[in-house]
Amino acid sequence: MQKLLLLIITIVFQLFVLTSETVAQKASQEVAQAVMNDVYHEVKTSFKYGLVLVPDDNSKLIDSPSVFRNNNKWYMTYLVLDGTGYETWLAESDDMLDWKTIGKQMSFFAESDWDRTPKAGYIALQDISWDGSYEWQRFQNQYWMSFLGGDSKGYEAGLLSVGIAFSESDPTIPHEWQRLEKPVLKSTDKDVRRWENKTIYKSTVIRDDLKLTGHKFVMYYNAKGDSLNPDKGAERIGIAVSDDMIHWQRFGNDPVLNHHQGITGDAFIQKIDSVFVMFYFGASWKDTKGAFNRFACSTDLIHWIDWNGENLVQPSEEFDNQYAHKPYVVKWNGVVYHFYCAVNKLNQRGIAVATSVDSGKSKISFKQ
């Protein structure tokens, strides 16, 4: 009798937990859907200002902007790709429209390290408050970056993995960052899921101050795997978590954002009031050509509801008529700035910005 009673209590408890989780997830989804339209009108940028950074010659490509603020000035980390791979550079600006390159943060190395060629760095632990400070914050007296690394030459070639870089020095002064000896996420890890067992790409790391995931830090990263059709070859966004920025573990079994074809990638997170907004890009979807920027919303950093309306940025101009993708969106003094990677049909690649007010037209153009 006691065993039967214990079994009944266990079943009731499990049903209660399952029901509570289902209700919480449903409530999260309903809240997100209710504010989707408001978020869209808050973040949309109807005016393409144009290019703000371009390569110094046509043999190079510029990619993946990350913007932060320090001592009343704006800074941008970005990637330069030549025939070898990515390096991470730094630019500065007073107004987010006129930018000047000031130096390098991560370079190629001659030694046979796992990351000797591409070193594509992305800001970690930034203030994600919408219209906030956009400060690059420290943890244990260090600034941090996640980065994409590998040892093969070419555009995102060979085995690519996520590494962690850190520095005690001022991130506004160009200098080489230290790196952990080994990558923290690889597509060859023992715990890798099928949807990410081919290649891992860009990552972004934020604080989880409320420990919604049960951990201090959350990494969003996009990856491609050998999933069964119709998902085969698709790229999608998953989560990893950490409590010390050094040791990372995968979170959950499935991606948190997946369109089952083409690319879903390069997440950038902002918090607007109580809603987390994930800006990301899509490419090669069934009904949309080229590459374009969109968003999804969440109240718990885990369950994301996709916006089903118009793209935020898409190909339309001579400088971005092939791809308009890889978003970094901030609001300052009432103006929204949507930085993105612009690629034209000549495959020239640079950094462009669209704004929520008409800021005129950029004087920068690709070299012919």
C-alpha positions in Angstrom: 0.0 0.0 0.0 2.8 2.4 0.9 4.6 1.6 -2.4 1.3 2.3 -4.3 0.8 5.6 -2.4 4.4 6.6 -3.1 3.9 5.8 -6.8 0.7 8.0 -7.0 2.5 10.9 -5.3 5.4 10.6 -7.7 3.1 10.6 -10.7 1.1 13.6 -9.5 4.3 15.5 -8.8 5.7 14.8 -12.3 2.4 15.9 -13.9 2.4 19.1 -11.8 6.0 19.9 -12.9 5.2 19.1 -16.6 2.0 21.2 -16.5 3.8 24.1 -14.8 6.5 24.0 -17.5 3.9 23.9 -20.3 2.0 26.8 -18.8 5.1 28.8 -18.3 6.3 28.2 -21.9 2.8 29.1 -23.3 2.6 32.2 -21.2 6.1 33.2 -22.4 5.0 32.7 -26.0 1.8 34.6 -25.6 3.6 37.6 -24.0 6.1 37.7 -26.8 3.5 37.5 -29.5 1.6 40.4 -27.8 4.5 42.7 -28.0 6.0 41.7 -31.4 4.4 44.5 -33.3 5.5 47.1 -30.7 9.1 45.7 -30.9 9.1 45.9 -34.7 8.0 49.6 -34.7 10.6 50.3 -32.0 13.6 48.8 -33.8 12.8 49.3 -37.5 15.2 51.5 -39.5 13.6 52.8 -42.6 16.6 54.9 -43.9 19.7 53.3 -45.3 22.5 55.7 -44.6 25.0 53.6 -46.6 28.5 52.3 -46.1 30.6 53.4 -43.2 33.6 51.1 -43.5 35.1 49.5 -46.6 38.3 47.5 -47.4 41.3 49.5 -48.5 41.6 47.3 -51.6 39.4 44.9 -53.5 41.4 41.8 -52.4 39.9 42.1 -48.9 36.4 41.9 -47.3 35.1 43.5 -44.2 32.5 41.7 -42.0 30.6 41.3 -38.7 30.4 44.7 -36.9 30.2 44.9 -33.0 29.6 48.3 -31.5 30.3 49.6 -28.0 30.7 52.9 -26.1 33.4 54.1 -23.8 34.3 57.6 -22.5 31.8 59.4 -24.7 33.1 57.7 -27.9 31.9 54.8 -30.0 34.0 51.9 -31.1 33.5 49.1 -33.5 35.2 45.7 -33.6 35.0 44.2 -37.1 36.6 41.5 -39.2 38.9 41.8 -42.2 39.3 38.8 -44.5 42.1 38.3 -46.9 43.3 35.1 -48.6 44.4 33.6 -45.3 41.4 34.2 -43.0 39.8 36.6 -40.6 41.6 39.1 -38.3 39.8 41.3 -35.8 40.2 45.1 -36.1 39.0 48.2 -34.2 37.5 51.5 -35.4 36.3 54.6 -33.5 33.6 57.3 -34.1 32.1 60.3 -32.4 28.6 59.9 -34.1 28.3 56.3 -35.3 28.3 57.5 -38.9 32.0 58.6 -39.5 34.4 55.8 -38.6 38.2 55.6 -38.5 40.2 52.4 -38.2 42.7 52.6 -35.3 44.3 49.2 -35.1 44.1 45.4 -34.6 42.9 43.2 -31.8 43.6 39.6 -33.0 46.1 38.6 -35.7 47.3 35.6 -37.5 50.1 33.6 -35.8 52.9 31.6 -37.4 52.8 28.8 -34.8 50.7 25.7 -35.4 47.9 26.6 -32.9 44.4 25.4 -33.5 43.4 29.1 -34.3 46.5 30.2 -36.2 44.5 31.6 -39.2 41.0 32.9 -38.7 40.5 34.9 -35.5 37.0 36.4 -35.8 36.3 38.2 -32.5 33.0 39.2 -31.0 32.3 41.4 -28.0 31.2 39.4 -24.8 29.4 40.7 -21.7 28.3 44.0 -23.1 25.4 45.9 -21.5 22.4 44.7 -23.5 19.9 47.3 -22.2 18.1 48.9 -25.1 19.1 52.6 -25.1 21.6 51.8 -22.3 25.2 52.4 -21.8 26.5 49.9 -24.4 29.5 49.5 -22.2 31.9 46.5 -22.7 31.7 45.1 -19.1 34.3 43.2 -17.3 34.3 39.9 -15.3 37.0 39.1 -12.9 38.8 42.2 -13.9 39.0 41.0 -17.5 37.4 42.0 -20.8 36.2 39.0 -22.8 35.6 38.1 -26.4 34.3 34.9 -28.0 35.9 34.2 -31.4 35.8 31.9 -34.4 39.1 30.2 -34.9 40.7 27.5 -37.1 43.9 26.5 -38.8 42.9 26.3 -42.5 43.3 29.2 -45.0 40.4 30.7 -46.8 36.8 31.9 -46.1 35.5 29.9 -43.1 37.5 26.9 -44.3 38.3 23.7 -42.4 37.4 22.8 -38.8 36.1 26.0 -37.2 35.6 26.2 -33.4 34.6 28.7 -30.7 37.5 30.1 -28.7 37.6 32.6 -25.7 39.9 35.6 -25.6 40.5 38.0 -22.7 42.4 41.1 -21.7 43.0 43.3 -18.7 43.9 46.2 -21.0 41.6 49.0 -22.2 39.6 47.5 -25.2 39.6 50.9 -26.9 43.4 50.7 -27.4 44.4 48.3 -30.1 46.4 45.4 -28.7 46.7 41.6 -29.1 44.4 39.7 -26.8 45.3 36.5 -24.9 43.4 33.4 -25.8 42.5 30.2 -24.0 44.8 27.4 -25.1 42.0 25.2 -26.4 38.6 25.9 -28.0 35.5 25.8 -25.8 33.1 24.4 -28.4 33.9 22.2 -31.4 31.8 20.3 -33.9 33.9 17.2 -33.0 33.1 17.3 -29.2 31.7 14.1 -27.7 28.5 15.8 -26.6 27.9 17.4 -30.0 24.3 17.2 -31.4 23.6 16.1 -34.9 22.4 19.5 -36.0 25.9 21.0 -35.2 28.3 18.2 -36.0 29.7 19.7 -39.2 30.7 23.4 -38.5 30.3 26.0 -35.8 30.2 29.6 -36.8 29.7 33.0 -35.0 28.9 33.3 -31.3 27.7 36.0 -28.9 28.0 35.9 -25.1 25.7 37.8 -22.6 25.2 37.8 -18.9 22.2 35.9 -17.5 21.9 38.0 -14.3 18.5 36.4 -13.4 20.0 32.9 -14.1 17.0 32.1 -16.3 19.2 29.3 -17.7 20.5 28.4 -14.3 23.9 29.8 -15.2 25.8 33.2 -15.2 26.6 33.4 -18.9 24.8 32.4 -22.1 26.4 31.9 -25.5 24.3 31.9 -28.7 26.0 30.4 -31.6 25.1 29.1 -35.1 26.1 25.8 -36.5 25.5 23.4 -39.3 25.2 19.6 -39.1 24.2 16.4 -40.9 20.6 16.4 -39.9 18.1 14.3 -42.0 16.2 15.9 -44.8 14.7 18.5 -45.1 17.1 20.0 -42.5 20.3 18.7 -44.1 22.8 21.4 -44.5 20.7 24.0 -42.6 22.4 26.4 -40.2 20.7 27.3 -37.0 21.2 28.9 -33.5 21.8 27.0 -30.3 22.9 27.7 -26.7 25.8 27.0 -24.5 26.2 28.1 -20.8 29.0 28.8 -18.4 29.6 30.1 -14.9 33.2 31.2 -15.4 33.6 32.1 -19.1 36.1 29.3 -19.4 34.2 26.1 -19.1 31.2 25.8 -21.4 28.4 23.2 -21.8 25.7 22.8 -24.4 22.2 23.6 -23.2 19.2 21.5 -24.3 19.1 19.1 -27.2 17.7 21.3 -30.0 18.5 24.7 -31.6 16.5 27.6 -30.2 15.9 29.1 -33.6 15.6 27.0 -36.8 14.1 27.6 -40.2 15.0 24.1 -41.4 16.8 25.4 -44.5 19.4 28.0 -45.5 21.0 30.0 -42.7 19.6 31.2 -39.4 22.6 32.9 -37.6 24.7 35.6 -36.0 22.4 36.3 -33.0 22.8 39.7 -31.3 20.7 40.2 -28.1 19.1 43.4 -26.7 16.7 43.7 -23.8 13.8 46.1 -24.4 11.9 46.5 -21.1 11.2 42.9 -20.0 11.6 41.4 -23.4 14.8 39.9 -24.9 15.2 40.6 -28.6 17.4 38.5 -30.7 18.5 40.2 -34.0 19.7 37.6 -36.5 20.0 37.1 -40.2 18.4 34.6 -42.6 19.6 33.5 -46.0 18.5 31.1 -48.8 15.1 30.5 -47.3 12.4 29.1 -49.5 10.5 32.3 -50.2 13.1 35.0 -49.7 16.2 35.5 -51.9 19.6 36.8 -50.7 20.4 37.4 -47.0 18.4 39.7 -44.7 18.0 40.7 -41.0 15.1 39.8 -38.7 14.3 39.3 -35.0 12.8 37.0 -32.5 11.6 37.6 -28.9 11.8 35.8 -25.6 11.1 36.4 -21.9 13.4 33.6 -20.6 16.4 33.5 -23.0 15.4 29.9 -24.0 12.1 29.9 -25.8 12.1 32.3 -28.8 9.1 33.5 -30.8 10.0 34.5 -34.4 8.7 37.7 -36.0 6.6 36.9 -39.0 6.4 40.3 -40.5 8.7 42.3 -42.8 12.5 42.0 -42.7 14.3 44.7 -40.8 17.0 45.1 -43.5 17.2 43.4 -46.9 19.0 43.9 -50.2 17.9 47.0 -52.0 20.8 49.3 -52.9 23.8 49.1 -55.1 26.1 48.5 -52.2 24.0 45.7 -50.6 22.1 44.2 -53.6 23.3 40.7 -52.8 23.4 40.4 -49.0 22.3 42.7 -46.2 22.9 40.6 -43.1 24.8 40.1 -39.8 23.0 42.7 -37.6 24.2 44.8 -34.7 21.4 47.2 -33.5 21.6 49.9 -30.9 19.5 52.9 -29.9 21.1 56.2 -28.8 19.5 59.6 -28.1 16.3 58.5 -29.7 17.8 57.1 -32.9 18.2 53.5 -33.8 21.3 52.4 -35.7 21.3 49.1 -37.5 24.8 48.1 -38.5 25.1 45.2 -40.9 27.4 43.6 -43.5 26.6 44.8 -47.0 27.6 42.7 -50.0 27.0 43.8 -53.6 26.8 41.6 -56.7 30.5 42.1 -57.4 31.0 40.4 -54.0 32.5 43.5 -52.4 31.8 43.4 -48.7 31.8 46.2 -46.1 29.9 47.6 -43.1 26.7 49.7 -43.7 24.2 51.3 -41.4 20.5 52.0 -41.6 18.8 54.4 -39.2 15.4 55.3 -37.8 15.7 58.9 -39.0 17.1 60.2 -42.2 20.8 60.9 -41.6 21.6 61.8 -45.2 23.8 59.7 -47.4 27.1 58.1 -46.8 30.0 59.4 -48.9 31.9 56.1 -48.6 31.7 53.7 -51.6 33.4 50.5 -52.6 36.6 50.9 -54.7 36.0 50.2 -58.3 
